[in-house]
Amino acid sequence: MMAAISTSSWESFFRLMGVLLIFVFVLALTYFCTRWIARYQGNLHTTKNIKIIETYRITNNKYIQIVEVGAVCLVIAVCKDTITLLCEMTREELAWLPESDEQPPVVSENFQEILRKLKERLPRK
């Protein structure tokens, strides 16, 4: 009777380890496939002649965008069904324009700063 119980517990242990290994394999496969798809889609949208410089959201489906086409910057209004040209600008007329491959500066606060600000806003009891 004891031999049957110990064999059963070892079997269940190895089954658990097998399921965990399969789970880790599926997670790793998902991670690498997601990275590959992101790189593939990123390469689809990189062009040399058209760049979206800035987008400003007006409402849920209305935006104003500054688009650089060649050497000209166009200010367009993008709606649900239409795109309207508002004006043309040169590079010198823009307040800020990133270099050719430079990303716009990202302002990021760490979690501790956000939590500290939130604590300051909460009323004390």
C-alpha positions as CSV (number, residue, x, y, z in Angstrom):
1,M,0.0,0.0,0.0
2,M,2.8,2.5,0.8
3,A,4.6,1.8,-2.4
4,A,1.5,2.8,-4.4
5,I,1.2,6.1,-2.5
6,S,4.8,7.1,-3.0
7,T,4.7,6.2,-6.7
8,S,1.5,8.2,-7.1
9,S,3.1,11.3,-5.4
10,W,6.2,11.0,-7.6
11,E,4.0,10.7,-10.7
12,S,2.1,13.8,-9.7
13,F,5.3,15.7,-9.0
14,F,6.7,14.9,-12.5
15,R,3.4,15.8,-14.1
16,L,3.4,19.1,-12.4
17,M,7.0,19.8,-13.5
18,G,6.1,18.8,-17.1
19,V,3.1,21.2,-17.1
20,L,5.3,24.0,-15.7
21,L,8.0,23.4,-18.3
22,I,5.3,23.5,-21.1
23,F,3.9,26.7,-19.5
24,V,7.3,28.4,-19.5
25,F,8.0,27.3,-23.1
26,V,4.7,28.8,-24.2
27,L,5.4,32.1,-22.4
28,A,8.9,32.3,-24.0
29,L,7.4,31.5,-27.4
30,T,4.8,34.2,-27.0
31,Y,7.4,36.8,-25.9
32,F,9.6,36.2,-28.9
33,C,6.8,36.1,-31.4
34,T,5.4,39.4,-30.0
35,R,8.9,41.0,-30.3
36,W,9.2,39.7,-33.9
37,I,5.8,41.0,-34.9
38,A,6.5,44.4,-33.3
39,R,9.8,44.7,-35.2
40,Y,8.1,43.6,-38.5
41,Q,5.3,46.2,-38.1
42,G,7.7,48.9,-37.1
43,N,9.7,48.4,-40.3
44,L,6.5,48.6,-42.4
45,H,5.8,52.2,-41.2
46,T,9.3,53.6,-41.6
47,T,9.4,55.8,-44.7
48,K,12.0,58.3,-45.7
49,N,9.8,61.0,-47.2
50,I,6.7,61.2,-44.9
51,K,7.0,61.8,-41.1
52,I,4.4,62.7,-38.6
53,I,6.1,65.3,-36.4
54,E,3.3,66.0,-33.9
55,T,-0.3,65.1,-33.2
56,Y,-2.7,67.0,-31.1
57,R,-6.0,65.4,-30.1
58,I,-9.0,67.7,-30.3
59,T,-11.8,65.3,-29.6
60,N,-12.2,61.5,-29.8
61,N,-11.8,61.2,-33.5
62,K,-10.5,64.7,-34.5
63,Y,-6.8,65.5,-34.6
64,I,-4.4,68.2,-35.8
65,Q,-1.2,66.8,-37.2
66,I,2.0,68.3,-38.5
67,V,3.3,66.1,-41.2
68,E,6.7,66.6,-42.9
69,V,6.5,65.6,-46.6
70,G,9.9,66.0,-48.2
71,A,11.1,69.6,-47.3
72,V,7.6,70.9,-46.6
73,C,5.7,70.7,-43.3
74,L,1.9,70.4,-43.7
75,V,-0.6,71.1,-40.9
76,I,-3.7,68.9,-41.5
77,A,-6.9,68.3,-39.7
78,V,-7.8,64.6,-39.5
79,C,-11.4,63.7,-38.9
80,K,-13.3,60.4,-39.1
81,D,-13.9,60.6,-42.8
82,T,-11.9,63.6,-44.1
83,I,-8.4,65.1,-44.0
84,T,-8.2,68.8,-44.6
85,L,-5.0,70.9,-45.3
86,L,-4.9,73.8,-42.9
87,C,-1.6,75.4,-43.9
88,E,1.9,74.8,-45.1
89,M,5.0,75.6,-43.0
90,T,8.7,75.5,-43.4
91,R,11.1,73.9,-40.9
92,E,12.2,77.3,-39.6
93,E,8.6,78.2,-38.7
94,L,8.2,75.3,-36.3
95,A,8.9,75.9,-32.6
96,W,10.5,72.5,-32.1
97,L,11.5,69.9,-34.7
98,P,13.4,66.7,-33.8
99,E,16.5,65.8,-35.8
100,S,16.1,63.2,-38.5
101,D,16.0,60.1,-36.3
102,E,15.8,61.8,-32.8
103,Q,12.8,60.8,-30.7
104,P,10.9,63.6,-28.9
105,P,11.9,64.0,-25.3
106,V,10.0,61.8,-22.9
107,V,9.1,63.2,-19.5
108,S,8.7,60.4,-17.0
109,E,8.2,60.4,-13.3
110,N,9.1,57.5,-11.2
111,F,6.5,55.7,-9.1
112,Q,7.8,57.1,-5.8
113,E,7.2,60.7,-7.0
114,I,3.7,59.9,-8.2
115,L,2.8,58.2,-5.0
116,R,4.2,61.1,-2.9
117,K,2.1,63.6,-4.9
118,L,-1.0,61.4,-4.4
119,K,-0.4,61.2,-0.7
120,E,-0.1,65.0,-0.4
121,R,-3.5,65.4,-2.1
122,L,-5.3,63.0,0.1
123,P,-7.0,64.5,3.2
124,R,-5.4,63.5,6.5
125,K,-7.7,62.0,9.1
